[in-house]
Structures are given as structure tokens and as C-alpha cells.
């Protein structure tokens, strides 16, 4: 992704919301029509999206226990899904844009905002899942104090997470940025290496966990998905940002797709299952309790997404 995605990681905005009400239906005095005319279908018909011959195509970053549960629950209601697993972030949204996928679940709102602004083919934030911390791990050291001067720290090289990683390291005293730098938009070029305790080495996000086996690397800032894939325990992280922070709304992870997909009844039902307490418990189990579950309305999510896009465009000028 280009420069605009570097801005995406840095946006943080406090957003207030109001609840949405629904109108009370007026009772009808007419004779009740036949059941076939009033009762909605209980499952997608052959050929419809969600039917066995036309499953809902979903892009994710890896197999997770909550996806197995979701697939089983959906199938009980006659809704079929097909998972496609990706190994890197930049290819997942384009697969929805070009129709290879119907929806995906792998990114936070800020990443989606950067994609939308960069490509001009906007996708929607359909439903929230959780906020995950971005954390520093090490196999050599058990605390920040143990990390020696001049130590190498690996950080994700995708521009969406790079500034967030620098912020984590700066907030924990390992980096100092140059005077006048806005930490929200920091890049490796903004680091004052002479004044910093550590140095950063950008690497592909999906390779960051592997750098922990390199004796020349003191630690790595690793995305939650890749940390779990590497069997790292979030409780062993030696530094993290705070997912409960008031400005964390743009880091809410989401289900995403084209705006019109929300009107499909079977996608809507699938997402309703994914917003259940049962799904949330499994998500926490998968994340080893490192996540903060989030519930937002579609309108609330679009407000956060729209504000993020607006601010990204303004900062890019």
C-alpha cells in the first residue's frame, strides 16, 4: 500500500454515538394472507448467496476456533460458507473488491480507511469483533529494563502497523523520535537513533515472529494474529499499547464487505451469529484473553470509518 496507509495507522478519534430506534408496526385489520406470502424463507434457496451451491465466501488470515463454531451454527440454519485463508494483508481487500470474496475478517477500521482512500473503491465496516493490542515480544529478555542499548527490534513493515509499533516502543522508552515529529505519523525516518535505546528493523509482518529466533534481534513487535500463529502467549509480552484507551476506536477489528452486502439476509444472519456471546467467548479463547470484545451498530462503525477517511485525506494534502 502507498503513503496513505502509513497515515491510517496513526488516526485516533473519540466518537460518541446515539442508539437507533425502530418504528412500532401498525396492526393490520385485513385478512391474513397465505403463509407462503408472509413467512420469510428459513434458509437460502438453491443458487442464492448462502446456499450450498453458492456459499458465502469469506477471507481470513488463518483457521480459528470461532470460525468452526460459526460455520457449524450457520449450517444448522441452512447457510453455507467457504473460507479462504490468506498469508498477508494487502491481498484480502482487493479480493472483496473484485468479487472473489463476499466479506472478510482480518483488519481494523483504520486499515480499511487507508484502503478505501487509496483505491477509491470503498468497502464498508459491517460489524465489529474486538480490539487487539500490538505487543513487543522477546525470547532473550523478560523485561524492558533488560533490553541493552543498541538492541535491534523488529517491527512490521506494512505502513498501517509501522507507526503504531513505533508508538509502542516510544511510549515504553526504547525509541525517541526527532523533535517536532507527530508520533501519530512516525516512520523509521523520524526516529532519533542517537537518542534511542534501541534500533528498529522493518520486516514483513508475517515474518516478525520468526525474527525472535535470530540472536541479533532483541525483540519484535508482532501483530496479534501472527503472535498466536507462533504460539506466543500474549501474557508474556513485555510491552503493549492499550486497547481500552479512549482513542482506540479506529483499531476496532471488523468484518468488511461491499456496502450492499449488509442487505443480504443470509449474510446478516451470519453476522448476527458472529455478534453473539458464544462467538465472543470463543474469540477470547482464541486470543488467549488478549482481546477486548466490541459491539457497535453498523451506523456507528460507518461514522468511525468515515471520520477516519476524512482525516486521512486532510492529512495527505
C-alpha positions in Angstrom: 0.0 0.0 0.0 1.2 3.5 -0.6 1.8 6.5 1.6 -1.8 7.0 2.6 -1.8 3.7 4.5 1.1 5.0 6.6 -1.3 7.6 7.8 -4.0 5.1 8.5 -2.3 3.5 11.5 -2.0 6.8 13.3 -5.5 8.1 13.3 -7.2 8.1 16.7 -10.5 9.9 17.3 -13.1 9.9 20.1 -16.5 9.3 18.7 -19.9 9.5 20.5 -22.9 7.6 19.4 -26.7 7.5 19.9 -28.9 4.5 19.9 -31.1 3.8 16.9 -34.8 3.1 17.5 -37.3 1.2 15.4 -40.9 2.1 14.5 -43.8 0.2 16.1 -45.8 -1.6 13.4 -49.4 -0.8 12.9 -51.7 -3.8 13.3 -53.5 -4.8 10.1 -57.2 -5.3 10.0 -57.1 -7.2 6.7 -57.4 -10.9 6.4 -54.1 -12.7 6.9 -52.6 -13.7 3.5 -51.4 -17.2 2.9 -48.3 -18.2 5.0 -46.2 -18.5 1.8 -46.7 -14.8 1.2 -45.8 -13.6 4.7 -43.3 -16.1 6.1 -39.7 -15.4 5.1 -37.7 -18.3 3.8 -35.9 -20.1 6.6 -32.8 -20.8 4.5 -31.4 -19.6 1.2 -32.8 -21.3 -1.9 -30.6 -23.0 -4.4 -28.4 -20.5 -6.2 -28.9 -17.8 -3.6 -25.8 -16.5 -1.8 -25.5 -18.7 1.3 -26.9 -21.8 -0.3 -24.8 -25.0 -0.5 -24.2 -24.4 -4.2 -23.3 -20.7 -3.6 -21.7 -20.4 -0.2 -20.7 -17.0 1.4 -17.0 -16.6 0.5 -15.0 -15.2 3.5 -11.4 -14.2 3.6 -9.5 -14.6 6.8 -5.9 -14.8 8.0 -5.9 -18.3 9.4 -8.1 -21.0 10.8 -9.5 -20.2 14.2 -11.8 -22.0 16.6 -14.6 -19.4 16.4 -14.8 -19.9 12.7 -15.5 -23.6 13.1 -18.3 -22.7 15.5 -19.7 -20.1 13.2 -19.7 -22.4 10.2 -21.5 -25.1 12.2 -24.1 -22.7 13.6 -24.8 -21.3 10.1 -25.1 -24.7 8.6 -27.7 -25.7 11.1 -29.8 -22.8 9.6 -29.1 -23.8 6.1 -26.4 -21.2 5.5 -23.2 -22.3 3.9 -19.8 -20.6 4.0 -16.5 -21.0 2.3 -13.3 -19.9 4.0 -10.2 -18.6 2.1 -7.1 -18.2 4.1 -4.5 -15.5 3.3 -1.0 -15.1 4.5 -0.6 -11.4 4.0 -2.8 -8.4 4.5 -2.6 -6.4 1.2 -4.4 -9.1 -0.9 -7.5 -9.6 1.1 -9.5 -6.4 0.5 -8.9 -6.4 -3.3 -10.4 -10.0 -3.3 -13.6 -8.5 -2.0 -13.5 -5.5 -4.4 -13.1 -7.8 -7.4 -15.8 -10.2 -6.3 -13.6 -13.2 -5.4 -14.8 -12.8 -1.8 -18.1 -11.6 -0.3 -16.7 -10.5 3.0 -13.5 -10.7 5.1 -12.4 -10.5 8.7 -8.8 -9.6 9.3 -8.4 -5.8 9.7 -9.1 -2.9 11.9 -11.1 0.2 10.8 -8.0 2.3 10.2 -6.6 -0.2 7.8 -9.8 -0.3 5.9 -9.9 3.5 5.8 -6.5 3.6 4.2 -7.5 1.0 1.6 -10.7 3.0 0.8 -8.9 6.3 0.4 -6.0 4.8 -1.6 -8.1 2.8 -4.0 -11.3 4.8 -4.3 -13.4 1.6 -4.2 -14.8 1.8 -0.7 -15.7 -1.1 1.4 -17.9 -0.9 4.5 -17.2 -1.9 8.1 -20.1 -4.4 8.5 -19.6 -5.5 12.1 -17.1 -5.1 15.0 -15.3 -8.0 16.6 -12.6 -6.8 19.0 -9.6 -4.6 19.7 -6.3 -6.4 19.9 -3.1 -4.9 21.5 0.0 -4.6 19.4 2.8 -6.1 21.5 6.5 -6.4 21.9 7.8 -10.0 22.5 11.3 -11.3 23.2 12.8 -14.7 23.7 16.0 -13.2 25.2 14.7 -10.7 27.7 11.9 -10.7 30.2 11.5 -7.0 30.7 12.1 -3.7 29.1 14.9 -2.9 31.6 16.9 -6.0 30.4 17.0 -4.8 26.7 20.5 -3.4 26.1 21.5 -0.2 24.4 21.7 -0.6 20.7 19.4 -3.6 20.6 17.6 -4.4 17.3 13.8 -4.6 17.5 11.8 -5.9 14.5 8.7 -4.1 13.6 6.0 -4.7 10.9 7.0 -3.1 7.6 3.4 -2.7 6.4 2.7 1.0 6.7 -0.5 0.5 8.5 1.1 -1.0 11.6 4.6 0.6 11.4 3.7 3.9 13.1 1.7 2.1 15.7 4.7 -0.1 16.5 7.0 2.9 16.8 4.5 4.5 19.1 4.5 1.4 21.3 8.3 1.4 21.5 8.5 5.2 22.1 5.9 5.0 24.8 7.9 2.4 26.6 11.2 4.3 26.4 13.0 2.2 23.7 12.8 4.9 21.0 13.0 8.7 20.8 11.6 10.5 17.8 13.0 13.7 16.4 11.8 17.0 17.7 8.6 18.1 16.0 7.6 14.7 14.9 4.0 13.8 15.5 4.1 10.3 17.0 0.8 9.5 15.3 2.5 9.7 11.9 6.0 8.5 12.8 8.1 6.4 10.4 11.6 4.9 10.9 13.0 8.1 9.3 11.5 10.1 12.3 13.5 8.1 14.9 16.4 9.9 16.6 18.7 6.9 16.7 21.4 8.7 18.7 18.9 9.4 21.5 17.2 6.0 21.3 18.0 2.9 23.3 17.0 0.5 20.5 17.0 0.5 16.7 14.2 -0.8 14.5 14.4 -3.3 11.6 11.2 -3.3 9.5 10.2 -6.8 8.3 7.2 -8.4 6.7 4.5 -8.7 9.3 4.1 -12.4 8.7 7.9 -12.9 9.3 8.1 -10.9 12.5 7.6 -13.8 14.9 10.4 -15.7 13.2 12.9 -12.9 14.0 12.7 -13.9 17.6 14.9 -16.9 16.8 17.6 -14.6 15.4 20.2 -13.9 18.2 20.9 -10.5 16.8 17.2 -9.4 17.3 16.4 -8.5 20.9 12.6 -8.5 20.3 9.8 -7.9 17.8 6.6 -6.0 17.7 4.1 -8.6 16.4 0.5 -8.4 15.3 -1.8 -10.5 17.4 -2.7 -12.9 14.6 0.9 -13.8 13.9 1.8 -13.9 17.6 -0.9 -16.6 18.1 0.1 -18.4 15.0 3.6 -18.6 16.5 2.2 -20.0 19.8 3.2 -16.9 21.7 1.3 -16.2 24.9 0.1 -12.6 25.0 0.7 -12.6 28.7 4.4 -12.9 28.0 4.6 -9.7 26.0 6.9 -7.2 27.6 5.2 -4.1 26.2 1.8 -3.3 24.5 -0.5 -0.5 23.7 -3.8 -0.2 25.5 -6.9 -1.5 23.6 -9.1 0.2 26.3 -7.8 3.6 25.5 -10.4 6.2 24.7 -8.8 6.8 21.3 -8.8 3.2 20.2 -12.0 3.2 18.2 -10.1 3.2 14.8 -8.3 0.0 15.9 -11.6 -2.0 16.2 -11.3 -5.1 14.1 -14.2 -5.7 11.8 -16.0 -7.8 9.3 -15.8 -5.9 6.0 -17.5 -6.1 2.6 -19.2 -4.0 -0.1 -21.9 -1.8 1.5 -24.8 -3.6 -0.3 -23.8 -7.0 1.2 -25.3 -5.9 4.5 -28.8 -6.1 3.0 -28.4 -9.8 2.1 -30.5 -11.6 4.8 -28.1 -14.6 5.0 -25.0 -12.5 5.4 -26.9 -10.5 8.0 -27.8 -13.7 9.8 -24.2 -14.9 9.7 -23.0 -11.7 11.2 -25.7 -11.9 13.9 -24.3 -15.2 14.9 -20.8 -13.7 14.9 -22.0 -11.0 17.3 -23.3 -13.5 19.8 -21.9 -14.0 23.3 -20.9 -17.6 22.3 -18.8 -16.4 19.5 -17.3 -13.7 21.7 -16.2 -16.3 24.3 -14.6 -18.4 21.6 -12.8 -15.3 20.2 -11.4 -14.5 23.6 -10.3 -18.1 24.0 -8.6 -18.0 20.6 -6.9 -14.7 21.6 -5.9 -16.1 25.0 -7.9 -13.3 26.6 -5.8 -10.6 25.0 -8.7 -9.1 23.1 -11.4 -6.6 24.2 -14.8 -7.5 22.7 -16.6 -4.7 20.9 -20.2 -4.3 19.9 -21.2 -1.4 17.6 -24.1 -0.7 15.3 -23.5 -0.5 11.5 -24.1 3.2 11.7 -21.6 3.7 14.5 -18.9 1.8 12.6 -19.6 3.9 9.4 -19.1 7.1 11.5 -15.7 5.9 12.7 -14.8 4.8 9.2 -16.0 8.0 7.5 -14.2 10.2 10.1 -11.0 8.2 9.6 -11.1 8.6 5.8 -11.8 12.3 6.1 -8.9 12.9 8.4 -6.6 10.7 6.3 -7.4 12.8 3.2 -6.9 16.0 5.1 -3.5 15.0 6.4 -2.3 13.8 3.0 -2.8 17.2 1.4 
